């Protein structure tokens, strides 16, 4: 029987709505919106301009790194070193600028350090065959140790002749009063989304996560792509480190400690599948937003901050459970 135009349009509309309502990112975004509405009525300080400014700024550091982490997770890998890489890149920037070099030299040294670390992780995983967990767990310790060596385990808070430029870079609000880190996050999210959706590199990333063996047989340069995604993951940590240094105005060797767990949580909560093959840039932002709203709400509601890990861990379990239920329904 022939299918009419109206039936075809109706089918496409149902498919679109089904994909939206079946999207983990959509429901997490709804949870963020509902939480914000609830907190606006439950507390007198949540919806203030100062608190909202702090939330949007604080979420950016986890979100920026989560963009790079999402690429890694889509390929079926994991990067546990991002918190320590942030620390190392921040310290390299601080030490170089403290020695009297300009901000551009400091940023170049910091970015270069991130790319070298990412390349090392990628080569060890893609070419030597080490498990991502082992390599990046080792780098977690190595990078923070190198940060301690670079600074002699001291706090660096003087950044040479370009001190004010660095503080403005991370702590300023150059466009319509929006915090600079938020602008960086939006731009990087758009770039990541474009790469994943519209480029050959993005298709290769998903192909590797979907079926690495099949991707190899079809000519995908699996090893090269894997090295690239780990370099991008480290680069995102380096960028976040530069911005956070400018925001904080000081660097300690404790900066970024435990951040890898929040970053992985943001990516997974936002829809990235730890088994590989699924994830979006927008999902990373939404996941990071939920984590920051949870963190912010605990203090406003008078709940002990030690419960933060419980709530975030619970969110991760629920996200994975949602993914399992969705996969089970699709297989029926």
Secondary structure as GFF3:
##gff-version 3
##sequence-region A 1 332
A	DSSP	alpha_helix	5	21	.	.	.	ID=ss1
A	DSSP	alpha_helix	24	42	.	.	.	ID=ss2
A	DSSP	alpha_helix	49	74	.	.	.	ID=ss3
A	DSSP	alpha_helix	82	98	.	.	.	ID=ss4
A	DSSP	alpha_helix	103	126	.	.	.	ID=ss5
A	DSSP	alpha_helix	132	151	.	.	.	ID=ss6
A	DSSP	three_ten_helix	160	162	.	.	.	ID=ss7
A	DSSP	alpha_helix	163	171	.	.	.	ID=ss8
A	DSSP	alpha_helix	180	198	.	.	.	ID=ss9
A	DSSP	alpha_helix	200	210	.	.	.	ID=ss10
A	DSSP	alpha_helix	212	217	.	.	.	ID=ss11
A	DSSP	alpha_helix	222	248	.	.	.	ID=ss12
A	DSSP	alpha_helix	259	269	.	.	.	ID=ss13
A	DSSP	alpha_helix	281	300	.	.	.	ID=ss14
A	DSSP	three_ten_helix	305	307	.	.	.	ID=ss15
A	DSSP	alpha_helix	308	331	.	.	.	ID=ss16
###
